[in-house]
């Protein structure tokens, strides 16, 4: 299942909610939640996951009448915060925002303190954010074809940045290496912010970064965008082709954001949360705010998100094997 398949899922639930949401809100508030809810963000403040999580938490609080308290627990590409959530009581008062890195961690780390499928229940997708292959302007390549040729002519001499081993931008670059046969060197940093700063300073030559964080620098000329990493073009940069369109056939990396709860959380509570997510990401103000930051809204049923998560875990396991990436 591909992330783009979820777009159509937003329409029918949102239309239905628009017709029947009001009578159910009072009942939801009486039954759940009756006290503040902890919303774990397993990454530092101000990053993409934190931005999405805070928007959703604010809307949850407005609609359900209780605070949804952000708890930033960064570490090990999101596995620390996920571990805390997995061990929490399955009562609906702990949630965790996960990203594509969650599905990568299933294969990248040998001894995860949780099972990414068995220890969580899916609530729903929230958003996606396109990734983009960017270079420092000093790199003598203005297209994907030219970059590949340059890397092949200079094996091991180009460096790429990531926000840390096991993150999506690390594995996305490793996938690019394996699919094109180039040799570029991984330089990990402690977060996407420091990695992007290093690229802007010319300490490294390239990176597969989030489009939202890169767009201001692309527009100012401080970075050069070569192609998008996802399956389709972005409304934020409609003239920018994908890597698949640029000659790397079959390349597709989507960074997504979704909500999980500890396994065993009552189905009724999961239903309440999913219903709210669908309404939130279907609202015009959220769509506009997300678009301004380079995000695209997404929504799904809990079952379809669970199936998608399993497919992502399998995809990244294959990608790691093909790229020769050794679990850490």
N, C-alpha and C positions, 0 to 999 in steps of 0.2 A: 504493500500500500504506500502511495506517495503522498507527501504533504499537500500537494496541490489539489488532491482529491477531496480535501476537507472543505474547500471553499463553498461548495454548494450546500454543505450541511448547515450553514448558518441560517439560510433563508427561512426554511419552514419552521424551525423551532422559534425563531425570533417573531415571525408573524403570529404563531400560536400564543407566545407569551404576551404579545401586545394585546391580545384579545382577552386573556384570562389571568394575567399576573396579579392584578389588583386585589381580587377577593382572597387569593392565597397568601398574600404578604402578611396579613395579621396573624394567620394561623402559624406561618413559619416563625414569626418572631416569638410567639408564645412557646412553641416547642423547641426551637433551635435557632440561634444560640441564645442561651440564657446568661452567658458571661463572656468575657473577652476570649478571643481565639488567637493562638500563636501562629504566625505565618513565617516559617523559616525560609530565609533566602540564603542559599549556601555559597554565596559570593560576596565580595566587599560592597559597601555602599557606593552609589553613583554609577555602577556598571549597568549594562543592559538588563540583566536579570533583576537587579534592584529597582530599576526604573519601571519595568513592567509590573513587578510585584507590588510596588507602592501604589501604582494606579489602580490595580485590581483590588488591593486591600481597602483603599479609600472608598471604592464603589460598593464593596461588600458591606462595609460599615454603614454606609448611607442606606442601603437597601434592607439590611437585616437588623439594624438597630443596636449593634454591639461593636466595640472596637476590635479590629483585626490588627494585632500588634506585630510589626515587622521585627524579626529576630535574625540579624545577619550573622551567619556562622561560616565564614570562608575557610577554605583549606582543601588541599589535595583534589583540585579540579571539581569541587562540589561534593566530594564523598563524605566529608566531615558532617556537613549539615544534613545530608541524606541519612547518615547513620543515626544522628540524633532523632530525626523524624521516625525512622523505622522502629526505634525502641520506645517511642512515646505511646501513651494510652490511646487505644483505638476508639475514642469517644467523640470525634469530630472537632476537638479543640486544639489539634495540631495539624497543620498543613505544611507542605513544602513545595516550592517552585523549582522545577527541574528543567534542564535544557538538553540539547543533543549530547552534551558531555556526559550526561547520566547514562545514556546508552553505550557510549564509548567505554566508560569506566568498567562496565561489565566484563570486558575482555582485556582491558589494559592493566588492571590491577589483579594480581594473583589471589590476594587474600582480602577481598572486600568484607567489611563487618556486617554486611546485609546481603540479601538476595534481591536484586532489582525487580524481579517479577513477583516472587512469593511473599515478600515482606511489605508490599504496598498495594493499595487499591487506586485505580485511576479515577480521576474526577473529570478532567477535560483539558483539551488544548486551549491555549489563550492567544498565542501570537507566533509569528515567525519573523526572522530578520535576515535579509539576504547577506551573503558574504561576498567579498570582492577581492580579486587578486590585484594588489597594489605594489608599486615599486617606488624607490626613491628616484627623483628626477635625474640623478646622475647616471642611472643605469641606461646604457645605450640600447634600449629596446622599447619600441612604441607599440608593440602588439604581442599577443601570445606567441605567435609563430617566431617572432624575432627573439623573444626571451628564451624560448626553448632552444633555438639555434645557438644563442649566446652561452647558455648553460652547458650544452653539449660540447661546445668548443673550449669551455673552461671548467672541466669537471672538478667539483669540490671547492671552487673559488667564490661562488655566490652563497651568501648566508640568508636564511629566512628566520624571522622572529615568530615567537608564539607566546601566549600568556602562561605557558607552563606545560610540562610533559603530560600527555593524556587528554588535553583539551581539544575542542573541535578544530581550532585553527592549526594545531600541531598535526592532527591526523588528516586534515584536509590537504595540507601540504605534502604529507607522506603519500597520500593517494595520488596527488599530481605527479610526484616523483615516479611512482610505480607505473603509472599509465603512460608516461612520456619517456621514461628511461633516462631522465636527467639526474645528475648528482648535485644536490644543494645541501648545505649544512644547517642543521637545526641549532638555533640559539634561543633557549627558553628564558623567559622573564617571569617575574612574580606578578602576573596579572596582565590583562590586555592593555591597560593604560600605559604601564612602563614599556611594553613591547612596541606600542605605537609611537611612543616618545623616542625610542631608540631608532625606529625607522625614519622618523622625521629628521633626526640628527645625522642620519647617514651611517650609523653604526652597523646596520644590516641593510641588505639591498632590497628585500621583498618580504611580503607577508600576505596571508589570506585573512583579512580583517572583516569586521562587521561594516556594512555599508553606512549605517547611521553614524558611527564614530569616524569614518573616513571621509564622508561627503564634504565637510567644510574644508578639509585639507586638499581634497581633489579639486574643488572649485577654486581654491586660492592658488593652485599650482604647486603646492608643497609636496603633493603625492601624485603619481600617475596611475590611473585606473586602467587595467588591461582587459578585464572581463569579470562578469559575475560568476559565482560558483554554483548557484542554484539551478533548478530545472527550467526556470522561466525568467524573463526580464522583469525589472522592477519599475513600478510607477514613479519611484523617486529618481530613477536614472534610465528613462525609457530607451535612450540611444545606445546604452552600453550592452553589448552582446554577452551571451553566456560563454563559459569555457567550452561547452559542447558545440556551440555554434562557431567557436573560434578554432576548431580542429581537434579538441580533446573529446572525441566521441564517447558518450556514456558517462561522462563526469557529471556528478550531481551531489551537491552537499547543501542541505538546508539546516539552518539553525532554528530550532523551535523552542517554545516555552510552554510548559504545561503544569498542572497541579496534581499532586498525589497526596494521599493520606495513608496512615498506617493500616495494614491489612486487618480486616475485621471491623472497620468503621461501619456503623449501621447504614444499610442501603438507602433508607429514607433521608439521612443526612447528606449522603453523597448526591442524592437526587436534588436536594435543596441547593447545594453548592453548584452543581452542574447547571441547573436552571438559571441561577444568577449569573454564571459565567457567560452563558449563551446570550443573555439579555445585555450584559455589560459590553461584550465585544461587538454586539450588533448595534449598539447605540452610536449615533452620529458623532457625538463629541469625543468618544473614545477612539473611533476610527480616525478622526481628524488629528487627534493628539498623537496617536501611534504613527500615522503617516508622516507627520512633521518631524518625527525622530527616526524615520527610516524603518519602522516596523509595519507589519501587515497583520491584521486581525485573523484569527482562526478559531474554529470551535468544533466540537465533536461530542458524541455521546461518550459516556465512560467506557463502554464496551469497545467502541472503535478506537478510542485513544489507547486502551490496553493492547489491542491488536497492533496498532501502529508502533507502539513502544517495543513490542516483541520483534517486529520486522526491522526496526532500527538497530536493535541489539545484534540481530543476525547479520545485518548489512555491515556494521562496523567490525564484527568479528572476521568476516570475509576480507574486508579492506585491510585490516591489520595483518592478516596472514599473507595476502598478496603483496603487501608492502614490506614484509619481513620485519615488522615492528615487534620487538620482544616485550611481553608483559612485564610491568615493573613490580 
